[in-house]
Structures are given as C-alpha cells and as structure tokens.
Amino acid sequence: MRVSARPQDRWLELIVADEGVGIPPEARGRIFDRFFRVSSFETKNISGTGLGLSIVKGLVELHGGRIWVESEVGRGSSFHVTLPQTLYFPAPTEYDTVGQPAAASSSKRS
C-alpha cells in the first residue's frame, strides 16, 4: 500500500493505492454506496459491512472535497481524495443558539 499527498492549486490531493485484486468496471459506480460489497471469487473471504467507503465519502464531502477511484482488475486500485487547503470555520459568535447564521435568525425573530 502506498499513501501520498500533493498540493494542487488550492486543493490537497491524497492518494491511497494498493496492488490488490482491483475493482471490476461494473462495480466502480457503486463502491461508495452504503452496504455495497464487490462480490467475486477474490473477495469471498474478505469480511466487512460495506460501510467504510460510504463513510469516507460522506466525511470528504462534508469538508468540501471529493473522492474517486481508479482501478484495474488484477493490478490494484488508487483512491483519490481532494480537500480544500483552507477551511473556513466561523467564530462561535457568528451563529445563534440554533445553529443559524446570526443575521438570518435575528431577522426571523423580528
């Protein structure tokens, strides 16, 4: 397994690559779906729930990034994640107690 990171403009690209069995083309569009597992002779003894990649995708998207896979059966897979290099975290005073931007929520109360 190889893990690498490289900056690209305002993004950071993370790559996790292996030399495993690879993912068949017909399964690549579903591997980020909850509970999906590639079903093949090569994966029959690999346990799991099919939630890992779905959780990773959700976390990546929550941070404003994206995830995709490149794979070749019999040669392995590379998972790519891009994340913004700068994240904006508003100060606590910018939000009211219900999590709404302070300006928007104060106008609703009037």
N, C-alpha and C positions, 0 to 999 in steps of 0.2 A: 504494500500500500504506500502511496506517495501523497503527501499533503503539501500544497504550495499556495502562496498568496502573492498577488501582484497588483500594484495600483494602476488604474486606468482612468485618466481624467479625474472626475470627482467620485469615482467608484473604486471599491476594493473587490477584486475577484479572488475567491477562494476556490481551489480545485482539490478534490479528493478522488484519487484514481487507484484502481486495482487491476490485477491481471487475472480476475476470476472468470466465471463461465460466460459473462456478458448477459445482456438483456435482449431478447428477440424483438425485432421491429414492431410486431403486433402488440407487444406489452408496454412499450415505452410511453405511450399516451396515457396509460392508466397507473403507472407505478407510484404516482403521488396521490392516488385515490385512497381513502380510508379503507382498510381491511383488504386491499388488493395484494395478492401474492402471485409471483410468477410460478406457474405450475409446469414443471418439466422434470425429466429424469434426473437432471443435475441438481435440482433444488429440493427433491423429495425428502431428504434427510436434514434440511435446514429448518429449524423451528423459528417461529415468530408469529406476530399477530397481524402484520401488515399495516401497522400504525406509524412506524418510525419515520418514513419519508413524508407522510402526510403531516405529521407534527413539525418536522423540519421546514416543510414548505410554508406552513402557517406562520411559524416564527420569522422566517425570512421575509415574508410579505408584510408582517406587522412592522418590520424595521425598514420598509420601503424598498426591499430588494426583490430579486427574482432568482429562481433555481431551474436548472435544466440538466439533462443527462445526454451524454454521447456514449454510445456503446457499440461494440461489435461482438457477436456471439463467438465464443471460443478465445477471445483476446482480452476482454475486460471492459470496464466502464469508467467514465470520468464524470463526476458530478460537479457542476459549476454553480457557484453562488456569487451573486454580485450584491454588494451592500453599499449604501452611500457612505463616503468617508466622513461626512459631517452630519450629525443628527441634531435636530432642534428639540430641546426639552424645555417647555415653557416653565417659567418660575411659578411656584405654587400660588402666588397672588393673582396670576392671570386667569385662574379658574375659581368658580364659586364652589360651594359645598356639594353640588350635584354633578360636578364634572363638566359643566358647560362653560364656554368662554365667558368671562365676567361681563363683558359689554353686552353680549347677546342675552344673557339670562337677566340682567338688570332691566333691559328694555321690555322683557316679557312681564316683569312684575309691575310695571307702571300702569 
